[in-house]
Amino acid sequence: MADAGHAVSLLHGELKPNERDKIIDEFRGGVTKVLITTNVLARGIDILQVSLVINYDIPLVAGVAGQPDYSTYLHRIGRTGRFDRSGIALNFVHDAQSKRHLQMIEAYFSREIKRFPLEDVEKLGDELNRVINSNKALNA
């Protein structure tokens, strides 16, 4: 992503606390526009500008095969759309197992998760633009 001109930061649990703080401050201040992180930031970060969270994988309960971690999932997606803003959480579904995990999450929360198949990627772009424009209107 950096090679394509995006201002990107990486944050993970092996960083020292002062390194994490610096990365979060840069993201919060708009120095970087994309923050790629592990579950270390699933909880406790409230940044106004976060309008998109992408789950590369569905969080699973450690040591329990095939069991989604509902709490971590909720906290991950809860990083977006805060402070009366709109947000989108994307989940990459790449096989039957990840599809089953997402269906289990839908059932657990009694909420439908919209599907955007690859052939509908333009619709996803339209939805992202709608969210961004909605949030810009709140700032006006």
ChimeraX attribute file (.defattr): number of C-alpha atoms within 10 A of each C-alpha:
attribute: neighborCount
match mode: 1-to-1
recipient: residues
	/A:1	8
	/A:2	9
	/A:3	7
	/A:4	6
	/A:5	7
	/A:6	11
	/A:7	15
	/A:8	17
	/A:9	17
	/A:10	13
	/A:11	18
	/A:12	14
	/A:13	12
	/A:14	9
	/A:15	11
	/A:16	9
	/A:17	10
	/A:18	9
	/A:19	13
	/A:20	18
	/A:21	13
	/A:22	11
	/A:23	19
	/A:24	21
	/A:25	14
	/A:26	16
	/A:27	20
	/A:28	17
	/A:29	12
	/A:30	12
	/A:31	14
	/A:32	16
	/A:33	15
	/A:34	18
	/A:35	18
	/A:36	12
	/A:37	13
	/A:38	14
	/A:39	14
	/A:40	14
	/A:41	18
	/A:42	17
	/A:43	15
	/A:44	9
	/A:45	14
	/A:46	14
	/A:47	17
	/A:48	15
	/A:49	20
	/A:50	22
	/A:51	20
	/A:52	19
	/A:53	20
	/A:54	13
	/A:55	16
	/A:56	12
	/A:57	15
	/A:58	20
	/A:59	21
	/A:60	17
	/A:61	13
	/A:62	10
	/A:63	7
	/A:64	9
	/A:65	8
	/A:66	15
	/A:67	16
	/A:68	22
	/A:69	16
	/A:70	18
	/A:71	13
	/A:72	17
	/A:73	18
	/A:74	15
	/A:75	16
	/A:76	22
	/A:77	21
	/A:78	19
	/A:79	24
	/A:80	21
	/A:81	21
	/A:82	15
	/A:83	10
	/A:84	9
	/A:85	19
	/A:86	19
	/A:87	23
	/A:88	20
	/A:89	16
	/A:90	17
	/A:91	19
	/A:92	13
	/A:93	18
	/A:94	10
	/A:95	8
	/A:96	9
	/A:97	12
	/A:98	18
	/A:99	15
	/A:100	15
	/A:101	20
	/A:102	21
	/A:103	15
	/A:104	16
	/A:105	21
	/A:106	14
	/A:107	11
	/A:108	11
	/A:109	10
	/A:110	9
	/A:111	10
	/A:112	11
	/A:113	13
	/A:114	7
	/A:115	11
	/A:116	13
	/A:117	10
	/A:118	9
	/A:119	7
	/A:120	10
	/A:121	11
	/A:122	11
	/A:123	13
	/A:124	16
	/A:125	11
	/A:126	11
	/A:127	14
	/A:128	17
	/A:129	12
	/A:130	14
	/A:131	19
	/A:132	18
	/A:133	13
	/A:134	14
	/A:135	19
	/A:136	11
	/A:137	10
	/A:138	10
	/A:139	8
	/A:140	5
